[in-house]
Amino acid sequence: MFYRSIHEFLEDWSQEEALTLKVLETLTDESLQQSVSATQARTLGDLGWHLTSALGAMLAAAGLQIDGPDYTASKPDSASDILEGYRRMSDAVANAVKQQWSNEKLSESLLLFGFMKTTYSGVLNTVVRHQIHHRGQMTILMRQAALVPPGVYGPNEEESAAMRAKK
């Protein structure tokens, strides 16, 4: 989806933010160390923090000034700190886009990261899809960590079973 207005992006961002918060709210401190395998370096906590800190880095590459966690900052040790960091950063993203960009700017072209030809609308699209991508990875790791991931775009396994049982 390429956004034609700031309002359109903010509507989509609000929905995607709520889904990301559902995932982050399910994390526990113990689950943060879960990785795909012993050789996989990225953990569930790393992914949660990446969702938070990459927002600033990606949007800063497009010239947006955001007051939030630095991409190179160390990952917090607690799930609640990751959750609160995401809440603050997500709000900062919405406010910065509203204040610094216009509907007209969305159609302007730029070279993101020095190699990706896109528009400012395309940058926002990339940011949203990046969230979706890593949220999906997190739900798999949550299962491995013995957590029940929330349903995101529909009911999860447990929610589906409960609905079938009510019939």
Phi, psi and chi 1 to 4 in degrees:
 res  aa     phi    psi   chi1   chi2   chi3   chi4
   1 MET       -  127.7  165.2 -179.6 -130.4      -
   2 PHE  -107.3  130.2  -75.3   85.9      -      -
   3 TYR   -82.8  134.7  -54.0  101.6      -      -
   4 ARG   -96.1  -14.4  -66.2  169.5  -59.3 -139.0
   5 SER  -147.2  157.4   70.6      -      -      -
   6 ILE   -61.4  -40.6  -60.5  -63.8      -      -
   7 HIS   -58.5  -43.4  175.9   75.3      -      -
   8 GLU   -61.2  -44.1 -167.8  174.8   55.7      -
   9 PHE   -61.5  -47.2  164.7   72.3      -      -
  10 LEU   -62.1  -34.7  -66.6  172.1      -      -
  11 GLU   -64.2  -47.3  -66.2  -98.7  -47.2      -
  12 ASP   -65.8  -43.3 -164.7   32.7      -      -
  13 TRP   -60.4  -41.4 -176.5 -108.4      -      -
  14 SER   -59.8  -42.4  177.4      -      -      -
  15 GLN   -67.9  -45.6  -68.6  173.4   21.0      -
  16 GLU   -68.6  -36.3  -65.5  -58.2  -32.2      -
  17 GLU   -60.2  -44.4  171.8 -164.4   41.7      -
  18 ALA   -61.3  -39.2      -      -      -      -
  19 LEU   -69.0  -40.2  -64.6  172.8      -      -
  20 THR   -64.8  -40.4  -59.7      -      -      -
  21 LEU   -61.7  -38.8  -73.9  169.7      -      -
  22 LYS   -57.7  -42.0  -80.8  175.9   64.1  173.0
  23 VAL   -67.9  -49.3  170.1      -      -      -
  24 LEU   -64.7  -33.4  -66.6  175.0      -      -
  25 GLU   -67.0  -19.2  -72.7  166.1  -12.3      -
  26 THR   -84.4  -19.3  -53.8      -      -      -
  27 LEU   -64.4  148.7  -62.7  178.1      -      -
  28 THR  -119.5  162.1   63.8      -      -      -
  29 ASP   -57.9  -39.8  -68.5  -11.7      -      -
  30 GLU   -65.5  -33.4  -62.4   75.5   29.3      -
  31 SER   -75.1  -16.5   71.1      -      -      -
  32 LEU   -61.4  -23.6  -62.6 -178.3      -      -
  33 GLN   -88.0   -3.4  -61.9  -50.5  -49.2      -
  34 GLN   -66.3  130.1 -177.8   65.9   48.4      -
  35 SER  -128.9  169.7   64.0      -      -      -
  36 VAL   -62.7  -41.1  172.8      -      -      -
  37 SER  -155.6  174.0   67.9      -      -      -
  38 ALA   -63.8  -24.5      -      -      -      -
  39 THR   -93.7   -9.0   58.9      -      -      -
  40 GLN   -84.6  119.4  173.4   65.7   29.8      -
  41 ALA   -76.0  -34.8      -      -      -      -
  42 ARG   -79.3  126.1 -152.1  172.2 -129.9 -175.5
  43 THR  -102.3  173.7   65.4      -      -      -
  44 LEU   -59.7  -41.4 -169.8   50.6      -      -
  45 GLY   -64.3  -39.8      -      -      -      -
  46 ASP   -60.4  -44.2  -67.9  -25.6      -      -
  47 LEU   -65.2  -42.1  -73.7  169.4      -      -
  48 GLY   -60.3  -42.4      -      -      -      -
  49 TRP   -72.9  -34.4 -171.3 -117.7      -      -
  50 HIS   -61.7  -40.8  177.4   69.1      -      -
  51 LEU   -57.9  -35.0  -79.6  177.4      -      -
  52 THR   -77.6  -56.8  -59.3      -      -      -
  53 SER   -76.9  -27.4   61.2      -      -      -
  54 ALA   -68.2  -23.6      -      -      -      -
  55 LEU   -55.9  -49.1  -71.1  168.8      -      -
  56 GLY   -64.6  -41.8      -      -      -      -
  57 ALA   -66.5  -44.3      -      -      -      -
  58 MET   -65.5  -44.5  -67.6  173.1   76.9      -
  59 LEU   -76.3  -30.3  -68.9  166.4      -      -
  60 ALA   -64.5  -32.7      -      -      -      -
  61 ALA   -63.7  -20.6      -      -      -      -
  62 ALA  -101.4   11.1      -      -      -      -
  63 GLY    89.7    3.7      -      -      -      -
  64 LEU   -81.6  130.8 -159.8   64.1      -      -
  65 GLN   -92.8  115.9  -57.0  -66.6  -44.3      -
  66 ILE  -125.9  132.4  -60.6  174.8      -      -
  67 ASP   -92.7  101.4 -177.2   25.5      -      -
  68 GLY  -165.3 -175.0      -      -      -      -
  69 PRO   -57.2  135.7  -22.3   31.3      -      -
  70 ASP   -71.0  141.1 -175.9  -69.0      -      -
  71 TYR   -58.4  -30.8 -174.7   71.5      -      -
  72 THR   -89.9   -1.5   60.6      -      -      -
  73 ALA   -65.7  148.1      -      -      -      -
  74 SER   -66.3  145.1  -63.2      -      -      -
  75 LYS   -67.2  135.7  157.0 -176.0   71.5   83.3
  76 PRO   -63.6  157.3  -19.7   30.5      -      -
  77 ASP   -87.6  -10.1  -66.8  -32.2      -      -
  78 SER  -118.4  145.1   78.4      -      -      -
  79 ALA   -61.9  -37.1      -      -      -      -
  80 SER   -66.9  -33.1   63.6      -      -      -
  81 ASP   -69.6  -37.1  -72.9  -14.5      -      -
  82 ILE   -65.1  -44.9  -68.0  171.7      -      -
  83 LEU   -59.7  -48.7  173.7   63.6      -      -
  84 GLU   -66.6  -36.9  -71.7  -49.2  -49.9      -
  85 GLY   -61.8  -40.7      -      -      -      -
  86 TYR   -66.0  -43.8 -179.6   82.1      -      -
  87 ARG   -56.8  -47.7  -81.5 -168.1  174.6  119.5
  88 ARG   -63.1  -44.7  -74.1 -168.5  -43.7  -85.5
  89 MET   -68.2  -40.0 -175.3   56.9  119.9      -
  90 SER   -63.4  -42.3 -177.2      -      -      -
  91 ASP   -62.8  -41.2  -72.9  -15.3      -      -
  92 ALA   -63.7  -37.8      -      -      -      -
  93 VAL   -62.2  -50.8  164.6      -      -      -
  94 ALA   -58.9  -45.2      -      -      -      -
  95 ASN   -65.5  -42.3  -71.3  -30.3      -      -
  96 ALA   -65.4  -43.1      -      -      -      -
  97 VAL   -62.1  -44.8  168.6      -      -      -
  98 LYS   -60.5  -42.9  -83.4 -169.0  -73.2 -165.2
  99 GLN   -83.1  -31.3  -66.6  170.1    4.4      -
 100 GLN  -106.0  -21.3  -62.5  173.6   42.1      -
 101 TRP  -116.5  157.9  -72.5    1.1      -      -
 102 SER  -122.0  168.2   65.9      -      -      -
 103 ASN   -58.2  -39.7  -67.7  -20.0      -      -
 104 GLU   -64.5  -36.5  -64.6   73.4   29.8      -
 105 LYS   -64.5  -29.5 -174.5  168.7 -170.2   73.9
 106 LEU   -58.1  -29.9  -64.8 -179.8      -      -
 107 SER   -89.9   -5.7   62.0      -      -      -
 108 GLU   -72.0  145.9  -66.8  176.0   18.1      -
 109 SER   -87.2  153.5  -64.0      -      -      -
 110 LEU  -155.5  165.7   76.3  149.1      -      -
 111 LEU  -108.4  101.4 -164.7   59.6      -      -
 112 LEU   -80.1  132.3 -172.2   65.0      -      -
 113 PHE    58.4   20.2  -57.9  121.8      -      -
 114 GLY    79.4   -0.1      -      -      -      -
 115 PHE  -143.9  -16.6   67.3   88.5      -      -
 116 MET  -100.6  105.9 -175.4  177.0  161.1      -
 117 LYS   -78.4  123.5 -173.9  174.4 -179.5  175.0
 118 THR  -155.7 -170.5 -171.3      -      -      -
 119 THR  -117.2  172.7   61.7      -      -      -
 120 TYR   -65.5  -34.1  -72.3   89.9      -      -
 121 SER   -62.2  -40.6  175.6      -      -      -
 122 GLY   -62.6  -35.7      -      -      -      -
 123 VAL   -62.4  -46.5  171.2      -      -      -
 124 LEU   -62.4  -39.5  -64.6  176.4      -      -
 125 ASN   -61.1  -43.9 -179.8   57.5      -      -
 126 THR   -62.5  -40.9  -61.1      -      -      -
 127 VAL   -62.2  -44.8  166.5      -      -      -
 128 VAL   -64.9  -46.3  169.8      -      -      -
 129 ARG   -65.2  -33.2  -58.5  -56.1  165.9 -113.6
 130 HIS   -61.4  -42.5  179.7 -101.1      -      -
 131 GLN   -60.9  -46.5  -64.9  -87.3  -62.1      -
 132 ILE   -61.2  -45.2  -66.8  166.7      -      -
 133 HIS   -56.7  -52.9  165.5   70.5      -      -
 134 HIS   -73.8  -29.2  -71.7  -55.8      -      -
 135 ARG   -61.0  -41.5 -144.1  171.6   43.3 -143.5
 136 GLY   -61.8  -44.2      -      -      -      -
 137 GLN   -59.2  -41.2  -69.3  177.7  -41.5      -
 138 MET   -64.0  -38.3  -69.5  178.4   72.7      -
 139 THR   -65.5  -32.7   60.6      -      -      -
 140 ILE   -67.4  -46.7  -61.6  -59.8      -      -
 141 LEU   -64.0  -31.4  -70.8  178.0      -      -
 142 MET   -63.6  -41.5  -69.6  168.4   82.0      -
 143 ARG   -61.0  -43.9  -72.0  -90.4 -178.2 -147.4
 144 GLN   -63.5  -27.9  -69.6 -179.6  -26.1      -
 145 ALA   -89.3   10.8      -      -      -      -
 146 ALA    66.6   26.3      -      -      -      -
 147 LEU   -99.4  154.3  -62.9  175.6      -      -
 148 VAL   -98.4  108.2  175.6      -      -      -
 149 PRO   -68.8  146.3   22.9  -28.7      -      -
 150 PRO   -71.7  154.7   27.7  -34.3      -      -
 151 GLY   -64.0  137.9      -      -      -      -
 152 VAL  -107.8  -71.2  177.2      -      -      -
 153 TYR   -97.6   11.7  -69.2  118.2      -      -
 154 GLY   174.8  179.6      -      -      -      -
 155 PRO   -67.9  147.9   19.8  -26.2      -      -
 156 ASN   -81.7 -176.3   65.8   16.8      -      -
 157 GLU   -57.7  -45.9 -177.8  179.5  -17.6      -
 158 GLU   -69.3  -40.4  -67.7   78.9    4.3      -
 159 GLU   -65.9  -39.1  -67.5  162.9  -17.9      -
 160 SER   -63.8  -43.0  -66.8      -      -      -
 161 ALA   -62.6  -40.6      -      -      -      -
 162 ALA   -64.9  -38.9      -      -      -      -
 163 MET   -67.1  -40.3  -71.3 -173.4  -56.2      -
 164 ARG   -64.9  -37.4  -76.1 -169.3  -57.8  -84.9
 165 ALA   -66.9  -26.0      -      -      -      -
 166 LYS   -77.7  -16.9  -73.9 -176.6 -179.7  179.6
 167 LYS   -73.5      -  -70.3 -176.9  178.2 -179.8
